[in-house]
């Protein structure tokens, strides 16, 4: 069992999907413009994942009063949940949520 705790890492990065320069504040792990992420952590903040694949946002959940993006690694297929940030593209979040509903036939 993995017993490591979250490690805050304030790192700026360039999105590998859309090329936007992103300012990291220690909690962000995805691009606010396209919402893509990169599979770099085993435990949030540790940067110990060897995969390094791009993670596509494919689902949105609403938990405890906020949106959570579900990413799927395009290389190893692992899924990870990530809280949204205030500057994330809300129209894109809503679009992903709507597409998820239509795929599942819940609309």
C-alpha positions as CSV (number, residue, x, y, z in Angstrom):
1,X,0.0,0.0,0.0
2,X,1.3,3.5,-0.9
3,X,1.5,5.6,2.3
4,X,3.2,8.7,0.8
5,X,1.4,12.0,1.3
6,X,0.8,14.8,-1.2
7,X,3.8,16.8,-1.9
8,X,3.2,20.5,-2.9
9,X,5.4,21.4,-6.0
10,X,5.2,25.0,-7.3
11,X,6.4,24.3,-10.9
12,X,5.7,26.3,-14.0
13,X,5.3,24.1,-17.2
14,X,4.5,24.3,-20.9
15,X,1.5,22.2,-21.8
16,X,2.6,19.3,-24.0
17,X,-0.9,19.2,-25.7
18,X,-1.6,22.9,-26.6
19,X,1.7,24.7,-25.9
20,X,0.4,27.2,-23.3
21,X,2.8,28.3,-20.6
22,X,1.2,27.5,-17.3
23,X,2.2,29.0,-13.9
24,X,2.2,26.4,-11.2
25,X,1.2,27.3,-7.7
26,X,1.8,23.9,-6.1
27,X,-1.5,22.2,-6.7
28,X,-2.0,22.5,-10.5
29,X,-1.3,19.5,-12.6
30,X,-3.2,20.3,-15.7
31,X,-3.4,23.0,-18.4
32,X,-6.2,25.6,-17.7
33,X,-6.7,26.1,-21.4
34,X,-7.1,22.6,-22.8
35,X,-7.3,20.7,-19.4
36,X,-4.8,18.1,-20.5
37,X,-2.3,16.8,-18.0
38,X,0.9,14.7,-18.0
39,X,1.3,11.4,-16.1
40,X,4.3,12.3,-13.9
41,X,3.3,11.4,-10.3
42,X,2.7,8.1,-8.5
43,X,1.5,10.1,-5.5
44,X,0.5,13.8,-6.2
45,X,3.7,15.9,-6.3
46,X,6.3,13.2,-6.1
47,X,7.3,13.2,-9.9
48,X,8.2,9.5,-9.6
49,X,6.0,8.1,-12.4
50,X,8.1,6.7,-15.2
51,X,5.2,6.7,-17.8
52,X,5.2,10.4,-18.7
53,X,2.3,10.0,-21.1
54,X,-0.2,12.7,-21.9
55,X,-3.4,12.5,-20.0
56,X,-6.7,13.4,-21.8
57,X,-9.6,14.9,-19.9
58,X,-12.5,12.6,-20.7
59,X,-15.0,13.0,-17.9
60,X,-16.1,15.5,-15.3
61,X,-17.6,14.7,-11.9
62,X,-19.2,17.0,-9.4
63,X,-18.0,16.2,-5.9
64,X,-18.3,18.1,-2.6
65,X,-19.4,21.4,-4.3
66,X,-16.7,21.4,-7.0
67,X,-15.8,19.9,-10.4
68,X,-13.3,17.1,-10.7
69,X,-11.7,16.3,-14.1
70,X,-11.0,12.6,-14.8
71,X,-7.9,12.1,-17.0
72,X,-6.9,9.0,-18.8
73,X,-3.3,8.4,-19.7
74,X,-2.9,7.9,-23.5
75,X,0.1,5.7,-22.9
76,X,-0.7,3.3,-20.0
77,X,-4.4,4.0,-19.7
78,X,-4.4,4.8,-16.0
79,X,-7.1,7.1,-14.8
80,X,-6.6,9.9,-12.3
81,X,-9.0,12.5,-10.8
82,X,-8.0,16.1,-10.4
83,X,-9.8,19.1,-8.8
84,X,-10.5,22.0,-11.2
85,X,-8.9,25.4,-10.6
86,X,-10.6,28.8,-10.7
87,X,-8.9,29.7,-13.9
88,X,-9.8,26.5,-15.8
89,X,-11.8,26.9,-19.0
90,X,-15.3,26.4,-17.6
91,X,-16.9,26.1,-21.1
92,X,-14.5,23.2,-21.8
93,X,-15.4,21.6,-18.5
94,X,-19.1,21.8,-19.3
95,X,-18.5,20.5,-22.8
96,X,-16.6,17.4,-21.5
97,X,-19.4,16.9,-18.9
98,X,-22.1,17.1,-21.6
99,X,-20.2,14.7,-23.9
100,X,-19.8,12.2,-21.1
101,X,-23.6,12.3,-20.5
102,X,-24.4,11.8,-24.1
103,X,-22.0,8.9,-24.4
104,X,-23.6,7.2,-21.4
105,X,-27.1,7.9,-22.5
106,X,-28.0,9.7,-19.3
107,X,-29.3,12.9,-20.9
